[in-house]
Amino acid sequence: MVARIFGFAAVAACLAMPVFAAVALSDAAGSYTISPAGSSIRFSVGKAGGGGLAGAFARFKGSIRIDNSDVGRSRVNITIFPESVATGQRRVDAFLRSDAVFDAANNPEIQFRSTSVRRIGETSALVTGRLTARGKTFSEKFTAELAGLKAGTIRFHVTGKVLRSRYGMDVGTPIYSNVVDFDMTFTGRRG
């Protein structure tokens, strides 16, 4: 579910960029490698009565390709390593890595591969793609907002919601929400 978020966000950000003030599409076109420096993948799951669970993934990688002639042909690929999940609570982290949730031992990667990118505003795009987690693949959508482009570095903010039950990770429902909220920042360096 996390992977899906990354991919679409990256593509969406790229698409929105061409309209960003004083930034031409030709300036943003090209291939970028997502850099861990300046990037983050955060998530939260609400809980009945308030509170909930929040965490982040420390290890992930990805790429963004922005098409100069057709933004819709831009692509985003993101891979998340679920063993890197961190909530600040060791017992919770171990549970999330276990076969009850991510099953990181048997499913070491979560992947998002974009299938389409559609501009929805001057600096925003909707990125749709295939998210694969625990051997299950579904189409997911994320919204990407261009946050900057300077000296071969692009930055965007990506948000989205994923239903964890689709991927066999619905342990704890209905006390914990089935909806996982993603809040991601990606910094890409032109390669």
N, C-alpha and C positions, 0 to 999 in steps of 0.2 A: 504494500500500500504506500509505503514511503517512496519507493522508487518512482511510482507513477507520478507522484507529486513533483519530483525533481525534474523529470523530463518535460512535462508540459509547461512547467514554470519557466524553464530555460528557453524553450521555443517561444513562448508567449512574450517574454521579455524582449527577445530578439526582434520579433515582429513589430512590437510597439515602438521600438527604438527608431526606426526610420522616420517617424513623425515627430520625434522628440525635438524640442526647440533647437534650431540651428544644426541639427544632425541629419545628414543625408543618408539614405539607405545605402548608398555606395560606401559611405564611411563605416557603416556597421557590418557590411557584408564580409563573409569569410568564416573561417573555422576557429572555434575557441575551445580551450580546455578548461574545465571548471577547476578552480584552485581552492584547496582547503582553507587557505588564508583569506579571510573576508567572507567565507561562505558558512552557512549553517542550515541544518535540517532539524527543526523543532516540531514537536507534536504535543497534543493534549487530548485527554479523554475525560469528559465530565462525569460526575457522580451524583446520584439521586440525593437530594438534601444539601448539595453544595460540595465544594472541594473537587477532588478528582486526581488525575495523574498527569504529570507533565514530564517530558524528557526530550532527549536529542540523540542523534546518531553522530558519533565522532568520526567514522570512516565512511567515505563515499567517493565516487569518481564519476566523471561524465564529460560529455562534449556537446557543443552547440554548433550547428552550421546554419548560417543566415544566407538565404538565397537572394542575390541582388536583383534578379529580374522578376521573381515571384515569391513573395513572403510566405505564401501557402506551402511552398516546397521546402521551407526551412525544417530542420530536424533537431531533436533533442534526445539524447540517450543518457540515462542516469542509472548507476548501480549503487545500491546501499548494502553495507555489510552489517546485518542485524546483531552480530556478536558485539558490536561497538555501542549498543544502546546504553544510555546512562540517564538515570533519574535522580541520582544523588543518594539512593538507598540500595545498598548491595543486595539485600534479599529480593527486592522488587526487580532489580536488574537480572538476577539469576532466574527468577520466575519468567520474565519476559523472553529470555534466551531459550528457555526450556521448550519441550514439545507441546506445552499447553498454549503457547502463543507463537513465537517466531520459529521455533524448532530450528535454531541456528546451526546445530550440528549436522542436520540432514538437508537444510536449505540455507546455505551460507550467503546467498545473494538475494536481494529484492531488486527487480529491474523495471525500469520504465522506458518505453520506446515510443516516441511520438508518432502519430499517424496523420495528424493535421494541425495546422496553426491558422487561426483566424483573428485578424485585428478587430478589436471591439471598442477601441478608443484611440485617442492620439498617442498615448504612451502605454497602452495595454493590449493584451491579446489573450485569447482562449486557446489553451494547448490541450489537445485530446490525444490520448495514447493508450497503449496496452501496458497495464501494470501486472507483473507476475510476482507472486509471493506464495510460499508453501505449495508450489506446483499448480497453483490456480491463476488463471489470467482473465482479467476483465478490462473493459474500456473505462477509463477515468478521465476527468477534466480538471484542469487547474487554470487559475487566472494569474497571469504574469504582468507585472508593472515595471517598466523601465525605470531604473534608479540612477543611471549614469553611463556615460561612454567617454573615455578619456585615454589617450595614448595607448591604444590597443587593448584596453581593458574595459569590459562591459559588466554592468552590475544590475541585477533585478531582484524584485521582491515577488515571491510566488505564494499563493494561498490555495487551499482546496480542502475538500472533505471526502473521506473514504469510509465506506461501511466495512468494518472489520469482519463481520459475519461472512461476507462473501469469500474471504480467504481462510476460513476456518479458525478465526482468532476471537470468537465471541464469548470466551470464558468471562464470567462475572456479570453478564447481562441478566436482568435489567438494572442491577444496582449501578453498574458502570455503563455509560452510554455506548451504543453500537457505533456511534459516529466518532471518527478520529479527525481532529482539526489539524491541518498542517500549516506551518508558518515558516517559510524558507527564504533564505537570502543566498543568491549565487553570484559569485564573481568569476568571470571567465577571461582568460588571457588569450589573445590572438596567437595562433600557432602557425 
